[in-house]
Amino acid sequence: MARINLHSMQILSAVSSATSLARAATDLHMTPSAISKRIAELEARFGTPLLSRHSTGVRLTPAGEIVVKYTDDLMGRVAEMSREVAELLSQQRGEIRIMSNTTAILLGLLEDITRFRVAHPGIRVMVLEGGSIEVAEAVKQNTADIGVCVKTNRMSGLLSHPYRQTDLAVVVPLAHPLASRLVLTSGDLAGYPIVWTPPIDIVDGASGASSLRGDVELAVRSFDVVLRSVKEGAGIAVIPYVAVPGTLPTGLAIVRLDLQPARFEVVVCHDPSIHSDAPKQQLIAWLASRHEQNLE
């Protein structure tokens, strides 16, 4: 037996109030055909017509009146449930320590935390910035409850969930031999001094060539410093595309890096061996849900 869709029941109730598919479509910001399809699905589920159409609009059939009656009851219960859950969450207190790399912050971590705190006003969230390796170590040592960083080989023993994705870009001086290229692979970068690259294996989308980590000659953290170092001739750099400034400093060029897999992934991590209270679990789930939302 097919499941009953609560949203479709709400649509039927809205049509009943509007007495017109067209007016209900306007109120619900839907097309009349989409509304008709939803109602047809409900009618198929119940095995009987729920609306009768006439020259001046639509009216409920006796079966439709029953469905709308219980829909209104259900929505009242849902609203009551939402109020009780909101009241419970507002009473929660605590502090959550997050350590994050710069890329996650640029990808919207602080905005996501702000949205979480709207629903959990009693919870204080502290965010400390660090490199991805530092983040993993902080979570392992329990100096951070949650980490948001690039997945590295230092994360053994930690659970991780996808959070955000971005492309990688190669920053080169404008006069560099690679500056005119549209796309680069890791193989193209071989032999050039590299100022900075993420702490991951960078694998070509085409050839499967592996990491560049052994070529890194200068360790820096700030992307501003990375760009300045490239501009001053220290080498080239591989950075998350989200870190590329809207106005690129003069004398620099950006080239997309072909990756395998196709995107550079940031994850949320935590130590499952350390008990996490409900607010921490809720924040982990909230941040992980941002990945699913990005895929829609």
MIDOSE-1310 file (N, C-alpha, C; in nm, 2 decimals, decimal comma, always signed):
residues 296
mari	+0,09/-0,12/+0,00/+0,00/+0,00/+0,00/+0,09/+0,12/+0,00; +0,06/+0,22/-0,09/+0,14/+0,34/-0,10/+0,13/+0,43/+0,03; +0,23/+0,50/+0,06/+0,23/+0,58/+0,18/+0,15/+0,71/+0,15; +0,09/+0,76/+0,26/+0,02/+0,89/+0,25/+0,11/+1,00/+0,27
nlhs	+0,11/+1,09/+0,17/+0,20/+1,21/+0,17/+0,14/+1,33/+0,24; +0,19/+1,37/+0,35/+0,13/+1,48/+0,43/+0,13/+1,61/+0,35; +0,23/+1,63/+0,27/+0,23/+1,76/+0,20/+0,12/+1,76/+0,09; +0,09/+1,64/+0,03/-0,02/+1,63/-0,06/-0,15/+1,66/+0,01
mqil	-0,16/+1,61/+0,13/-0,29/+1,64/+0,21/-0,30/+1,79/+0,24; -0,19/+1,85/+0,27/-0,19/+2,00/+0,29/-0,24/+2,07/+0,16; -0,19/+2,02/+0,05/-0,23/+2,09/-0,08/-0,38/+2,07/-0,10; -0,43/+1,95/-0,07/-0,58/+1,93/-0,09/-0,65/+2,03/+0,00
savs	-0,60/+2,05/+0,13/-0,67/+2,14/+0,22/-0,67/+2,28/+0,17; -0,55/+2,32/+0,11/-0,54/+2,46/+0,05/-0,63/+2,48/-0,07; -0,65/+2,37/-0,15/-0,74/+2,38/-0,27/-0,88/+2,40/-0,22; -0,91/+2,32/-0,11/-1,05/+2,33/-0,05/-1,08/+2,47/+0,00
sats	-0,98/+2,54/+0,06/-1,00/+2,67/+0,11/-1,01/+2,77/+0,00; -0,93/+2,75/-0,11/-0,93/+2,85/-0,22/-1,05/+2,82/-0,32; -1,11/+2,70/-0,31/-1,21/+2,66/-0,41/-1,17/+2,67/-0,55; -1,04/+2,67/-0,58/-0,99/+2,69/-0,72/-0,85/+2,64/-0,72
lara	-0,82/+2,55/-0,82/-0,69/+2,51/-0,84/-0,59/+2,62/-0,88; -0,64/+2,71/-0,96/-0,56/+2,83/-1,00/-0,52/+2,92/-0,88; -0,62/+2,95/-0,79/-0,59/+3,03/-0,68/-0,50/+2,96/-0,58; -0,53/+2,83/-0,56/-0,44/+2,75/-0,47/-0,30/+2,75/-0,52
atdl	-0,28/+2,73/-0,66/-0,15/+2,73/-0,72/-0,08/+2,86/-0,69; -0,15/+2,97/-0,70/-0,09/+3,10/-0,67/-0,04/+3,11/-0,52; -0,13/+3,07/-0,43/-0,10/+3,07/-0,29/+0,02/+2,99/-0,25; +0,03/+2,87/-0,32/+0,13/+2,77/-0,28/+0,26/+2,79/-0,36
hmtp	+0,26/+2,88/-0,46/+0,37/+2,90/-0,55/+0,40/+2,77/-0,63; +0,29/+2,71/-0,67/+0,30/+2,59/-0,76/+0,23/+2,61/-0,89; +0,24/+2,52/-0,98/+0,17/+2,52/-1,10/+0,04/+2,44/-1,08; -0,07/+2,48/-1,15/-0,19/+2,40/-1,14/-0,17/+2,25/-1,17
sais	-0,09/+2,22/-1,27/-0,06/+2,08/-1,31/+0,01/+2,01/-1,20; +0,10/+2,07/-1,13/+0,16/+2,01/-1,01/+0,07/+1,98/-0,90; -0,03/+2,07/-0,88/-0,13/+2,04/-0,78/-0,22/+1,93/-0,82; -0,26/+1,93/-0,95/-0,35/+1,82/-1,00/-0,28/+1,69/-0,98
kria	-0,15/+1,68/-1,01/-0,08/+1,56/-0,99/-0,08/+1,51/-0,85; -0,05/+1,60/-0,76/-0,05/+1,56/-0,61/-0,19/+1,51/-0,57; -0,29/+1,58/-0,61/-0,43/+1,53/-0,57/-0,46/+1,40/-0,64; -0,42/+1,38/-0,76/-0,44/+1,25/-0,83/-0,37/+1,14/-0,76
elea	-0,25/+1,16/-0,70/-0,18/+1,06/-0,63/-0,26/+1,03/-0,50; -0,31/+1,13/-0,43/-0,39/+1,10/-0,31/-0,52/+1,02/-0,35; -0,58/+1,06/-0,46/-0,71/+0,99/-0,50/-0,67/+0,84/-0,53; -0,56/+0,82/-0,60/-0,52/+0,68/-0,63/-0,49/+0,61/-0,50
rfgt	-0,43/+0,68/-0,40/-0,40/+0,61/-0,27/-0,53/+0,57/-0,20; -0,63/+0,66/-0,20/-0,75/+0,63/-0,13/-0,85/+0,55/-0,21; -0,83/+0,55/-0,34/-0,92/+0,48/-0,43/-1,05/+0,54/-0,46; -1,06/+0,67/-0,44/-1,18/+0,74/-0,46/-1,16/+0,89/-0,49
plls	-1,24/+0,96/-0,57/-1,22/+1,10/-0,59/-1,23/+1,18/-0,46; -1,15/+1,28/-0,45/-1,15/+1,37/-0,34/-1,20/+1,51/-0,37; -1,20/+1,54/-0,50/-1,25/+1,67/-0,55/-1,35/+1,65/-0,66; -1,45/+1,74/-0,67/-1,54/+1,74/-0,78/-1,52/+1,88/-0,85
rhst	-1,51/+1,88/-0,98/-1,49/+2,00/-1,05/-1,62/+2,05/-1,11; -1,64/+2,18/-1,10/-1,76/+2,24/-1,16/-1,73/+2,37/-1,23; -1,82/+2,44/-1,28/-1,79/+2,56/-1,37/-1,73/+2,67/-1,29; -1,75/+2,68/-1,16/-1,70/+2,80/-1,09/-1,58/+2,76/-1,00
gvrl	-1,54/+2,63/-1,01/-1,42/+2,59/-0,93/-1,43/+2,45/-0,89; -1,38/+2,42/-0,77/-1,38/+2,28/-0,72/-1,44/+2,27/-0,58; -1,49/+2,16/-0,55/-1,54/+2,14/-0,41/-1,50/+1,99/-0,37; -1,49/+1,98/-0,24/-1,46/+1,84/-0,18/-1,57/+1,75/-0,20
tpag	-1,53/+1,62/-0,23/-1,63/+1,51/-0,22/-1,64/+1,47/-0,07; -1,74/+1,39/-0,03/-1,74/+1,35/+0,11/-1,61/+1,28/+0,15; -1,55/+1,21/+0,07/-1,42/+1,15/+0,11/-1,31/+1,26/+0,13; -1,32/+1,36/+0,04/-1,22/+1,47/+0,05/-1,24/+1,55/+0,18
eivv	-1,37/+1,56/+0,22/-1,40/+1,63/+0,34/-1,33/+1,56/+0,46; -1,34/+1,43/+0,46/-1,28/+1,35/+0,57/-1,13/+1,37/+0,57; -1,07/+1,36/+0,45/-0,92/+1,38/+0,44/-0,88/+1,51/+0,49; -0,95/+1,62/+0,45/-0,91/+1,75/+0,50/-0,94/+1,77/+0,65
kytd	-1,04/+1,71/+0,70/-1,06/+1,72/+0,84/-0,95/+1,67/+0,92; -0,90/+1,55/+0,88/-0,79/+1,49/+0,95/-0,66/+1,55/+0,92; -0,65/+1,61/+0,80/-0,53/+1,69/+0,77/-0,51/+1,81/+0,86; -0,62/+1,88/+0,89/-0,62/+2,00/+0,98/-0,58/+1,95/+1,12
dlmg	-0,64/+1,84/+1,16/-0,60/+1,78/+1,29/-0,45/+1,75/+1,30; -0,40/+1,68/+1,20/-0,26/+1,65/+1,20/-0,17/+1,77/+1,20; -0,21/+1,87/+1,12/-0,12/+1,99/+1,12/-0,12/+2,06/+1,25; -0,23/+2,05/+1,32/-0,24/+2,11/+1,46/-0,14/+2,04/+1,55
rvae	-0,14/+1,90/+1,54/-0,05/+1,82/+1,62/+0,09/+1,85/+1,58; +0,12/+1,86/+1,45/+0,26/+1,89/+1,41/+0,31/+2,02/+1,46; +0,22/+2,12/+1,46/+0,26/+2,25/+1,52/+0,28/+2,24/+1,67; +0,20/+2,16/+1,73/+0,22/+2,14/+1,88/+0,35/+2,07/+1,91
msre	+0,38/+1,97/+1,82/+0,51/+1,90/+1,84/+0,62/+1,99/+1,82; +0,62/+2,07/+1,71/+0,73/+2,17/+1,68/+0,75/+2,26/+1,80; +0,64/+2,31/+1,86/+0,65/+2,40/+1,97/+0,72/+2,33/+2,09; +0,68/+2,21/+2,12/+0,74/+2,14/+2,23/+0,89/+2,11/+2,21
vael	+0,92/+2,07/+2,09/+1,07/+2,04/+2,05/+1,15/+2,17/+2,07; +1,09/+2,28/+2,01/+1,16/+2,41/+2,02/+1,18/+2,45/+2,17; +1,08/+2,43/+2,25/+1,10/+2,46/+2,39/+1,20/+2,38/+2,46; +1,21/+2,25/+2,42/+1,31/+2,16/+2,48/+1,45/+2,20/+2,44
lsqq	+1,47/+2,24/+2,31/+1,60/+2,28/+2,26/+1,64/+2,41/+2,32; +1,55/+2,50/+2,34/+1,58/+2,63/+2,40/+1,63/+2,62/+2,54; +1,60/+2,51/+2,61/+1,64/+2,48/+2,75/+1,78/+2,42/+2,76; +1,83/+2,37/+2,64/+1,96/+2,30/+2,65/+2,07/+2,40/+2,67
rgei	+2,17/+2,36/+2,75/+2,28/+2,45/+2,77/+2,41/+2,37/+2,75; +2,51/+2,44/+2,72/+2,64/+2,37/+2,70/+2,73/+2,45/+2,61; +2,85/+2,39/+2,59/+2,95/+2,45/+2,51/+3,01/+2,35/+2,41; +3,02/+2,38/+2,29/+3,08/+2,29/+2,19/+3,21/+2,36/+2,13
rims	+3,31/+2,28/+2,13/+3,44/+2,33/+2,08/+3,46/+2,28/+1,94; +3,48/+2,37/+1,84/+3,50/+2,33/+1,70/+3,64/+2,38/+1,66; +3,72/+2,29/+1,60/+3,84/+2,34/+1,53/+3,82/+2,32/+1,38; +3,85/+2,42/+1,30/+3,82/+2,41/+1,16/+3,94/+2,47/+1,08
ntta	+3,95/+2,41/+0,96/+4,05/+2,47/+0,87/+3,99/+2,59/+0,80; +4,07/+2,67/+0,73/+4,03/+2,80/+0,67/+3,93/+2,77/+0,56; +3,95/+2,66/+0,48/+3,86/+2,63/+0,37/+3,72/+2,62/+0,41; +3,70/+2,54/+0,52/+3,56/+2,52/+0,57/+3,50/+2,65/+0,61
illg	+3,57/+2,74/+0,67/+3,52/+2,87/+0,71/+3,48/+2,95/+0,59; +3,57/+2,95/+0,48/+3,53/+3,02/+0,36/+3,41/+2,96/+0,29; +3,39/+2,83/+0,31/+3,28/+2,76/+0,25/+3,14/+2,78/+0,32; +3,14/+2,85/+0,44/+3,02/+2,88/+0,50/+3,00/+2,82/+0,64
lled	+3,10/+2,77/+0,70/+3,09/+2,71/+0,83/+3,03/+2,80/+0,94; +3,07/+2,92/+0,95/+3,02/+3,02/+1,05/+2,88/+3,05/+1,03; +2,83/+3,06/+0,90/+2,69/+3,08/+0,87/+2,61/+2,96/+0,91; +2,66/+2,84/+0,89/+2,59/+2,72/+0,93/+2,58/+2,71/+1,08
itrf	+2,68/+2,75/+1,15/+2,68/+2,75/+1,30/+2,58/+2,85/+1,35; +2,57/+2,96/+1,29/+2,47/+3,07/+1,33/+2,33/+3,02/+1,31; +2,30/+2,95/+1,20/+2,17/+2,89/+1,18/+2,14/+2,79/+1,29; +2,24/+2,70/+1,33/+2,22/+2,60/+1,43/+2,19/+2,67/+1,57
rvah	+2,25/+2,78/+1,60/+2,23/+2,85/+1,72/+2,10/+2,92/+1,73; +2,04/+2,95/+1,62/+1,91/+3,01/+1,62/+1,81/+2,91/+1,69; +1,83/+2,78/+1,66/+1,74/+2,68/+1,72/+1,79/+2,63/+1,85; +1,92/+2,67/+1,89/+1,98/+2,62/+2,02/+2,04/+2,74/+2,08
pgir	+1,96/+2,84/+2,13/+2,02/+2,96/+2,18/+2,10/+2,94/+2,31; +2,07/+2,84/+2,38/+2,15/+2,81/+2,50/+2,28/+2,75/+2,49; +2,32/+2,72/+2,37/+2,45/+2,65/+2,34/+2,55/+2,74/+2,29; +2,66/+2,75/+2,35/+2,77/+2,83/+2,30/+2,87/+2,75/+2,21
vmvl	+2,90/+2,80/+2,10/+2,98/+2,73/+2,00/+3,11/+2,81/+1,99; +3,23/+2,75/+2,02/+3,36/+2,82/+2,01/+3,43/+2,76/+1,89; +3,47/+2,85/+1,80/+3,54/+2,80/+1,68/+3,69/+2,85/+1,68; +3,78/+2,75/+1,67/+3,92/+2,78/+1,66/+3,97/+2,74/+1,52
eggs	+4,05/+2,82/+1,46/+4,10/+2,79/+1,32/+4,24/+2,72/+1,33; +4,26/+2,62/+1,25/+4,38/+2,55/+1,24/+4,40/+2,48/+1,11; +4,51/+2,42/+1,09/+4,54/+2,34/+0,97/+4,47/+2,21/+0,99; +4,45/+2,14/+0,87/+4,37/+2,01/+0,88/+4,44/+1,91/+0,97
ieva	+4,57/+1,90/+0,97/+4,64/+1,80/+1,05/+4,62/+1,84/+1,20; +4,63/+1,97/+1,23/+4,60/+2,01/+1,37/+4,46/+1,98/+1,41; +4,37/+2,00/+1,32/+4,23/+1,97/+1,35/+4,21/+1,83/+1,39; +4,26/+1,73/+1,31/+4,24/+1,59/+1,35/+4,31/+1,56/+1,48
eavk	+4,43/+1,61/+1,51/+4,50/+1,59/+1,63/+4,42/+1,64/+1,75; +4,36/+1,76/+1,73/+4,28/+1,82/+1,84/+4,16/+1,74/+1,88; +4,09/+1,68/+1,78/+3,98/+1,60/+1,80/+4,02/+1,47/+1,88; +4,13/+1,41/+1,83/+4,18/+1,29/+1,90/+4,22/+1,32/+2,04
qnta	+4,28/+1,43/+2,07/+4,32/+1,47/+2,21/+4,21/+1,53/+2,29; +4,09/+1,54/+2,23/+3,97/+1,59/+2,30/+3,99/+1,74/+2,34; +4,07/+1,81/+2,27/+4,07/+1,95/+2,29/+3,98/+2,02/+2,20; +3,92/+1,95/+2,11/+3,81/+1,99/+2,02/+3,70/+1,88/+2,02
digv	+3,58/+1,92/+2,03/+3,47/+1,82/+2,02/+3,44/+1,78/+1,88; +3,45/+1,87/+1,79/+3,42/+1,85/+1,64/+3,53/+1,91/+1,56; +3,57/+1,84/+1,46/+3,67/+1,90/+1,36/+3,61/+1,91/+1,23; +3,64/+2,02/+1,15/+3,60/+2,04/+1,02/+3,72/+2,06/+0,93
cvkt	+3,76/+1,97/+0,84/+3,89/+1,98/+0,78/+3,89/+1,89/+0,66; +4,00/+1,89/+0,59/+4,02/+1,79/+0,48/+4,05/+1,65/+0,54; +4,00/+1,55/+0,48/+4,03/+1,42/+0,53/+4,17/+1,38/+0,50; +4,24/+1,34/+0,60/+4,39/+1,31/+0,59/+4,41/+1,17/+0,65
nrms	+4,53/+1,12/+0,63/+4,57/+0,99/+0,70/+4,59/+1,00/+0,85; +4,58/+1,12/+0,90/+4,59/+1,14/+1,05/+4,45/+1,12/+1,12; +4,35/+1,09/+1,04/+4,21/+1,08/+1,10/+4,18/+0,93/+1,13; +4,27/+0,84/+1,14/+4,24/+0,71/+1,18/+4,18/+0,71/+1,32
glls	+4,07/+0,63/+1,34/+4,00/+0,63/+1,47/+3,89/+0,73/+1,48; +3,88/+0,82/+1,38/+3,78/+0,92/+1,39/+3,67/+0,89/+1,29; +3,55/+0,93/+1,32/+3,44/+0,91/+1,22/+3,43/+1,05/+1,15; +3,40/+1,04/+1,02/+3,39/+1,16/+0,94/+3,27/+1,15/+0,85
hpyr	+3,21/+1,27/+0,82/+3,09/+1,28/+0,74/+3,12/+1,39/+0,63; +3,08/+1,37/+0,51/+3,10/+1,48/+0,41/+3,03/+1,61/+0,45; +3,10/+1,72/+0,43/+3,04/+1,85/+0,46/+3,03/+1,94/+0,34; +3,14/+1,99/+0,28/+3,14/+2,08/+0,17/+3,24/+2,03/+0,06
qtdl	+3,22/+2,08/-0,06/+3,32/+2,05/-0,16/+3,35/+2,18/-0,24; +3,47/+2,18/-0,29/+3,52/+2,29/-0,38/+3,62/+2,23/-0,48; +3,65/+2,31/-0,58/+3,76/+2,27/-0,67/+3,89/+2,32/-0,62; +4,00/+2,27/-0,68/+4,13/+2,32/-0,65/+4,18/+2,40/-0,76
avvv	+4,26/+2,50/-0,73/+4,32/+2,59/-0,83/+4,47/+2,60/-0,81; +4,54/+2,62/-0,92/+4,69/+2,64/-0,92/+4,71/+2,79/-0,94; +4,79/+2,85/-0,84/+4,83/+2,99/-0,85/+4,97/+3,00/-0,90; +4,99/+3,07/-1,01/+5,12/+3,09/-1,07/+5,14/+3,23/-1,10
plah	+5,27/+3,28/-1,11/+5,30/+3,41/-1,16/+5,25/+3,43/-1,30; +5,21/+3,54/-1,34/+5,15/+3,57/-1,47/+5,25/+3,53/-1,58; +5,38/+3,54/-1,56/+5,48/+3,51/-1,66/+5,52/+3,36/-1,66; +5,46/+3,28/-1,57/+5,50/+3,14/-1,56/+5,46/+3,06/-1,68
plas	+5,53/+2,96/-1,72/+5,50/+2,88/-1,84/+5,36/+2,81/-1,83; +5,31/+2,79/-1,71/+5,17/+2,73/-1,69/+5,06/+2,83/-1,69; +5,09/+2,95/-1,69/+4,98/+3,06/-1,67/+4,88/+3,06/-1,78; +4,92/+3,02/-1,90/+4,83/+3,02/-2,02/+4,74/+2,90/-2,03
rlvl	+4,76/+2,80/-1,95/+4,68/+2,68/-1,96/+4,55/+2,70/-1,90; +4,45/+2,62/-1,95/+4,31/+2,63/-1,90/+4,29/+2,53/-1,79; +4,35/+2,41/-1,80/+4,34/+2,31/-1,70/+4,48/+2,25/-1,68; +4,51/+2,21/-1,55/+4,64/+2,14/-1,52/+4,61/+2,01/-1,45
tsgd	+4,71/+1,92/-1,46/+4,71/+1,80/-1,38/+4,83/+1,80/-1,29; +4,83/+1,71/-1,19/+4,94/+1,71/-1,10/+5,07/+1,69/-1,17; +5,07/+1,61/-1,28/+5,19/+1,58/-1,36/+5,25/+1,71/-1,42; +5,16/+1,80/-1,45/+5,21/+1,93/-1,51/+5,29/+2,01/-1,41
lagy	+5,27/+1,98/-1,28/+5,33/+2,07/-1,18/+5,47/+2,01/-1,14; +5,50/+1,89/-1,18/+5,62/+1,82/-1,14/+5,74/+1,91/-1,18; +5,84/+1,92/-1,09/+5,96/+2,00/-1,12/+5,95/+2,14/-1,08; +5,83/+2,19/-1,05/+5,82/+2,33/-1,01/+5,82/+2,34/-0,85
pivw	+5,89/+2,44/-0,79/+5,88/+2,45/-0,64/+5,74/+2,49/-0,61; +5,68/+2,43/-0,50/+5,55/+2,45/-0,46/+5,54/+2,51/-0,32; +5,48/+2,63/-0,31/+5,47/+2,70/-0,18/+5,37/+2,63/-0,09; +5,26/+2,59/-0,14/+5,16/+2,53/-0,05/+5,07/+2,44/-0,13
tppi	+5,02/+2,33/-0,07/+4,92/+2,24/-0,13/+4,85/+2,18/-0,01; +4,72/+2,14/-0,02/+4,65/+2,07/+0,09/+4,72/+1,94/+0,13; +4,70/+1,90/+0,26/+4,76/+1,78/+0,31/+4,69/+1,66/+0,26; +4,68/+1,64/+0,13/+4,61/+1,52/+0,07/+4,69/+1,47/-0,04
divd	+4,66/+1,35/-0,09/+4,72/+1,30/-0,22/+4,64/+1,37/-0,33; +4,70/+1,44/-0,42/+4,64/+1,50/-0,53/+4,66/+1,41/-0,65; +4,55/+1,35/-0,70/+4,56/+1,25/-0,81/+4,50/+1,30/-0,93; +4,57/+1,29/-1,05/+4,52/+1,33/-1,17/+4,39/+1,26/-1,21
gasg	+4,29/+1,34/-1,27/+4,17/+1,28/-1,32/+4,20/+1,19/-1,44; +4,31/+1,22/-1,51/+4,33/+1,15/-1,63/+4,43/+1,03/-1,61; +4,55/+1,06/-1,55/+4,65/+0,96/-1,54/+4,66/+0,88/-1,42; +4,60/+0,93/-1,31/+4,61/+0,87/-1,18/+4,74/+0,89/-1,11
assl	+4,82/+0,99/-1,15/+4,94/+1,02/-1,09/+4,92/+1,07/-0,94; +5,01/+1,04/-0,85/+4,98/+1,06/-0,71/+5,03/+1,19/-0,65; +5,05/+1,19/-0,52/+5,07/+1,31/-0,44/+5,18/+1,40/-0,48; +5,16/+1,53/-0,45/+5,27/+1,63/-0,47/+5,34/+1,67/-0,34
rgdv	+5,30/+1,61/-0,23/+5,35/+1,65/-0,10/+5,50/+1,66/-0,09; +5,57/+1,57/-0,16/+5,71/+1,57/-0,15/+5,78/+1,69/-0,21; +5,71/+1,77/-0,30/+5,76/+1,88/-0,37/+5,75/+2,01/-0,29; +5,68/+2,01/-0,18/+5,65/+2,14/-0,11/+5,78/+2,19/-0,04
elav	+5,81/+2,31/-0,07/+5,93/+2,37/-0,02/+5,91/+2,47/+0,09; +5,79/+2,53/+0,10/+5,77/+2,63/+0,20/+5,63/+2,60/+0,27; +5,63/+2,60/+0,40/+5,51/+2,57/+0,47/+5,45/+2,70/+0,53; +5,33/+2,74/+0,47/+5,26/+2,86/+0,52/+5,12/+2,82/+0,54
rsfd	+5,04/+2,90/+0,62/+4,90/+2,87/+0,64/+4,81/+2,97/+0,58; +4,83/+3,10/+0,60/+4,74/+3,20/+0,54/+4,74/+3,21/+0,39; +4,62/+3,21/+0,33/+4,61/+3,21/+0,19/+4,67/+3,34/+0,13; +4,65/+3,45/+0,21/+4,71/+3,58/+0,17/+4,86/+3,57/+0,16
vvlr	+4,92/+3,50/+0,26/+5,07/+3,47/+0,25/+5,11/+3,39/+0,14; +5,02/+3,28/+0,11/+5,05/+3,20/+0,00/+5,05/+3,28/-0,13; +4,95/+3,36/-0,16/+4,95/+3,44/-0,28/+5,07/+3,54/-0,29; +5,10/+3,60/-0,17/+5,22/+3,69/-0,17/+5,35/+3,61/-0,20
svke	+5,36/+3,49/-0,15/+5,48/+3,41/-0,17/+5,49/+3,38/-0,32; +5,38/+3,34/-0,38/+5,38/+3,31/-0,53/+5,42/+3,43/-0,61; +5,36/+3,55/-0,57/+5,39/+3,67/-0,64/+5,53/+3,71/-0,63; +5,60/+3,68/-0,52/+5,74/+3,72/-0,50/+5,83/+3,61/-0,56
gagi	+5,78/+3,51/-0,62/+5,86/+3,41/-0,69/+5,91/+3,30/-0,61; +5,85/+3,27/-0,49/+5,89/+3,16/-0,41/+5,85/+3,02/-0,47; +5,75/+3,02/-0,56/+5,70/+2,90/-0,62/+5,56/+2,92/-0,67; +5,50/+2,80/-0,70/+5,35/+2,80/-0,73/+5,28/+2,74/-0,61
avip	+5,14/+2,75/-0,62/+5,06/+2,69/-0,51/+4,94/+2,63/-0,56; +4,89/+2,53/-0,48/+4,76/+2,46/-0,51/+4,67/+2,50/-0,39; +4,56/+2,57/-0,42/+4,47/+2,62/-0,31/+4,33/+2,58/-0,34; +4,24/+2,57/-0,24/+4,10/+2,56/-0,27/+4,05/+2,68/-0,35
yvav	+3,96/+2,65/-0,45/+3,91/+2,76/-0,54/+3,84/+2,86/-0,46; +3,77/+2,82/-0,35/+3,70/+2,91/-0,27/+3,79/+3,02/-0,20; +3,92/+2,99/-0,19/+4,01/+3,08/-0,13/+4,07/+3,18/-0,23; +4,03/+3,17/-0,36/+4,08/+3,26/-0,46/+4,00/+3,39/-0,44
pgtl	+4,07/+3,51/-0,42/+4,00/+3,63/-0,39/+3,92/+3,68/-0,52; +3,82/+3,75/-0,49/+3,74/+3,81/-0,60/+3,82/+3,89/-0,70; +3,91/+3,97/-0,64/+4,00/+4,05/-0,72/+4,14/+3,99/-0,70; +4,19/+3,92/-0,80/+4,32/+3,86/-0,79/+4,43/+3,96/-0,79
ptgl	+4,53/+3,95/-0,70/+4,64/+4,04/-0,70/+4,71/+4,05/-0,84; +4,75/+4,16/-0,87/+4,82/+4,18/-1,00/+4,95/+4,09/-1,01; +4,97/+4,04/-1,13/+5,09/+3,96/-1,15/+5,07/+3,81/-1,12; +4,94/+3,77/-1,09/+4,91/+3,63/-1,07/+4,81/+3,58/-1,17
aivr	+4,81/+3,44/-1,19/+4,71/+3,38/-1,27/+4,66/+3,25/-1,20; +4,53/+3,22/-1,22/+4,47/+3,10/-1,16/+4,43/+3,00/-1,27; +4,47/+2,88/-1,25/+4,44/+2,77/-1,35/+4,37/+2,66/-1,27; +4,26/+2,60/-1,32/+4,19/+2,49/-1,26/+4,27/+2,37/-1,26
ldlq	+4,27/+2,29/-1,15/+4,34/+2,17/-1,14/+4,25/+2,05/-1,15; +4,28/+1,96/-1,25/+4,20/+1,84/-1,27/+4,22/+1,74/-1,16; +4,11/+1,70/-1,09/+4,12/+1,61/-0,97/+4,06/+1,48/-1,00; +4,10/+1,38/-0,92/+4,03/+1,25/-0,91/+4,03/+1,22/-0,76
parf	+3,91/+1,22/-0,69/+3,78/+1,25/-0,75/+3,76/+1,40/-0,79; +3,65/+1,43/-0,85/+3,64/+1,55/-0,92/+3,63/+1,68/-0,83; +3,61/+1,66/-0,70/+3,60/+1,78/-0,61/+3,69/+1,75/-0,49; +3,73/+1,86/-0,43/+3,81/+1,86/-0,31/+3,71/+1,87/-0,19
evvv	+3,72/+1,77/-0,10/+3,61/+1,75/+0,00/+3,66/+1,78/+0,14; +3,57/+1,86/+0,21/+3,59/+1,89/+0,35/+3,49/+1,81/+0,43; +3,54/+1,75/+0,54/+3,45/+1,66/+0,62/+3,44/+1,72/+0,76; +3,33/+1,67/+0,83/+3,31/+1,69/+0,97/+3,36/+1,56/+1,04
chdp	+3,44/+1,57/+1,14/+3,49/+1,45/+1,21/+3,48/+1,47/+1,36; +3,47/+1,35/+1,43/+3,46/+1,34/+1,57/+3,51/+1,21/+1,62; +3,54/+1,20/+1,75/+3,59/+1,07/+1,81/+3,47/+1,00/+1,86; +3,43/+0,88/+1,80/+3,31/+0,81/+1,85/+3,34/+0,74/+1,99
sihs	+3,46/+0,73/+2,03/+3,49/+0,67/+2,16/+3,47/+0,77/+2,28; +3,45/+0,89/+2,25/+3,42/+0,99/+2,35/+3,28/+1,03/+2,35; +3,21/+1,01/+2,46/+3,07/+1,04/+2,47/+3,03/+1,18/+2,43; +2,94/+1,20/+2,34/+2,89/+1,33/+2,30/+2,75/+1,35/+2,35
dapk	+2,72/+1,46/+2,41/+2,59/+1,49/+2,46/+2,50/+1,53/+2,34; +2,37/+1,54/+2,36/+2,28/+1,56/+2,26/+2,31/+1,69/+2,17; +2,34/+1,80/+2,23/+2,38/+1,92/+2,14/+2,49/+1,89/+2,05; +2,59/+1,82/+2,09/+2,71/+1,80/+2,00/+2,66/+1,70/+1,89
qqli	+2,59/+1,60/+1,92/+2,54/+1,51/+1,82/+2,45/+1,58/+1,72; +2,36/+1,68/+1,77/+2,28/+1,75/+1,68/+2,35/+1,84/+1,59; +2,46/+1,90/+1,64/+2,54/+1,99/+1,56/+2,62/+1,91/+1,45; +2,67/+1,79/+1,49/+2,73/+1,71/+1,39/+2,63/+1,67/+1,28
awla	+2,51/+1,63/+1,32/+2,41/+1,59/+1,22/+2,37/+1,71/+1,13; +2,36/+1,83/+1,20/+2,33/+1,95/+1,12/+2,43/+1,99/+1,02; +2,56/+1,98/+1,05/+2,66/+2,01/+0,96/+2,67/+1,91/+0,85; +2,65/+1,78/+0,88/+2,65/+1,67/+0,78/+2,53/+1,69/+0,68
srhe	+2,42/+1,74/+0,73/+2,30/+1,76/+0,65/+2,33/+1,87/+0,54; +2,42/+1,96/+0,57/+2,45/+2,07/+0,47/+2,51/+2,00/+0,34; +2,58/+1,89/+0,35/+2,63/+1,82/+0,23/+2,51/+1,77/+0,15; +2,41/+1,71/+0,21/+2,30/+1,66/+0,14/+2,22/+1,78/+0,07
qnle	+2,21/+1,89/+0,14/+2,14/+2,00/+0,08/+2,22/+2,05/-0,04; +2,35/+2,05/-0,04/+2,43/+2,10/-0,15/+2,41/+2,01/-0,27; +2,37/+1,88/-0,25/+2,35/+1,79/-0,36/+2,22/+1,80/-0,43; +2,12/+1,86/-0,36/+1,99/+1,87/-0,41/+1,98/+1,97/-0,53
